[in-house]
Amino acid sequence: MTNEIKSADGKLGILLPGLGAVATTLIAGVYAVNKGISKPIGSTTQMGTIRLGKRTEKRNPLIKDFIPLADIKNIVFGGWDLFEDNVYESALNAGVLEKTTLDMLKPELEAIKPMKAVFDKNYVKKLHGTYVKEGKTKMDLADQLRQDIRDFKAKNNCDRLVMVWCGSTEIYIEETTVHKTIESLEEGLRNNDVNIPSSMIYAYAAIKEGIPYANGAPNLSADIPALVSLAKQNNVPICGKDFKTGQTLMKTIIAPGMKTRSLGIAGWFSTNILGNRDGEVLDDPDNFKTKEVSKLGVLEEILDPENNPDLYKDLYHKVRINYYPPHGDNKEGWDNIDIFGWMGYRMQIKVDFLCRDSILAAPLVLDLAIFLDLASRAGMSGVQEWLSFYFKSPQEKIAGLKPMHDIFKQEMKLKNTLRHLKGEELITHLGLDYED
Ligand SMILES: NC(=O)c1ccc[n+]([C@@H]2O[C@H](COP(=O)([O-])OP(=O)(O)OC[C@H]3O[C@@H](n4cnc5c(N)ncnc54)[C@H](O)[C@@H]3O)[C@@H](O)[C@H]2O)c1
């Protein structure tokens, strides 16, 4: 059975808590594409194709021509931040895009001014912004966000909205009783429970308003039973966590290759140096812990040491992040991989990825917003595992069932979901005749 997909006509509002490097790079990029200055490279919704039917049929349309997606000409942006800078100023400050490019988009970017943030320093110690909402309880703050959302929708004449968390990584918090049910979470919001950080208040506000929510950082945010239940109850699709860019992207490309060839891995040491605001926030051990947990999980799932003990049982996996201001947003992700082959002979792989963090992340935000909007129009709700493709630490759909990290399996799942939505045959590459 295929889902009926509602029309993608009309305006889509993308709401971004956190108008920093990633968010401003996204916004400037979308305007640049719409003006014909740039191409949306790195975006699957804009540039990706999808094979349909047998190989001999030669049907490979662009995804955006295959399934109704919001047109990027019909997107409007809004957001919140604890710094009052407009998007032009914030983009200049982030230092990702050249000033000459930003100047070509200045009027549009200057027009986007942040709404006051829901922010609490206890969860991000290194930031000192003052453009912050006041409220007696966390529920008051959630209500203020809900009002912001409604005002934005009316003011900008939006037909639909989505929210993607692009705010800083908060300190590590484990799931506790307040996160268990909708009732306990709402009680916690009224009682200012310490286990409810700002990102969770945004997620709650979005889901209450019926707005799809994606989390680009590794914070718990919507990854708690209470918000998963609320999302299902309100027919809202959600997904997270932590955009898969840079080093983890490389890891989930290389590790499946090693595993496929039954090559062993003795150790994988990963270190990053970066100098943007994200790097500064992650310089605090409590915030780094959240990121570390997110980054460490991927190899375990891909290599499955329990079922492949001779190859991966003793793997030593270490991840470091170092704040190094001279590099700015141009992160260096360096990996040393100690592998072993036939008769146990040792070899090494070294990867030095000189990447640009926000350049890799911006198209993911666009895709997530556009695919979540599709999911919503197709009546899909709760955790969207088919969007695991975009995350370092994909949210589980079924508690205890680990999501897949292998990027090629994730891609197959994403594209098969699109085929399914349109009633096309799924492609597994497992057919027995030459046409498959
Ligand atoms: N760039 C990447 O490749 C990448 C990959 C994975 C995850 N991420 C995550 O994406 C997020 C954004 O990254 P970035 O490089 O843009 O960071 P950034 O520091 O440049 O921007 C984050 C912005 O969020 C704001 N902020 C923090 N708490 C807020 C709150 N409660 N409400 C509203 N605004 C808030 C900050 O003031 C800042 O402007 C970070 O959590 C980062 O860890 C980035």
The ligand as a Gaussian input file, in Angstrom:
#p B3LYP/6-31G(d) Opt

LIG

0 1
 N       29.158000      21.640000      11.247000
 C       29.134000      20.353000      11.349000
 O       29.726000      19.662000      10.537000
 C       28.330000      19.697000      12.428000
 C       28.239000      18.318000      12.428000
 C       27.492000      17.689000      13.407000
 C       26.837000      18.448000      14.346000
 N       26.964000      19.792000      14.352000
 C       26.291000      20.508000      15.415000
 O       25.476000      21.512000      14.854000
 C       25.345000      22.557000      15.804000
 C       25.628000      23.877000      15.096000
 O       26.978000      23.913000      14.682000
 P       27.651000      25.307000      14.282000
 O       28.982000      25.004000      13.732000
 O       26.688000      26.121000      13.509000
 O       27.842000      25.958000      15.716000
 P       27.842000      27.519000      16.076000
 O       28.427000      27.589000      17.450000
 O       28.447000      28.340000      15.012000
 O       26.283000      27.878000      16.106000
 C       25.433000      27.469000      17.124000
 C       24.562000      28.652000      17.459000
 O       23.560000      28.213000      18.367000
 C       23.333000      29.262000      19.274000
 N       22.656000      28.669000      20.420000
 C       23.169000      27.897000      21.397000
 N       22.195000      27.533000      22.266000
 C       21.046000      28.078000      21.802000
 C       19.712000      28.058000      22.247000
 N       19.370000      27.407000      23.355000
 N       18.783000      28.724000      21.526000
 C       19.129000      29.385000      20.381000
 N       20.385000      29.450000      19.929000
 C       21.323000      28.788000      20.620000
 C       24.703000      29.845000      19.521000
 O       24.633000      31.152000      20.026000
 C       25.298000      29.803000      18.128000
 O       25.065000      30.995000      17.415000
 C       26.325000      22.258000      16.949000
 O       25.633000      21.636000      18.008000
 C       27.248000      21.245000      16.323000
 O       27.839000      20.376000      17.274000
 C       27.693000      20.450000      13.404000

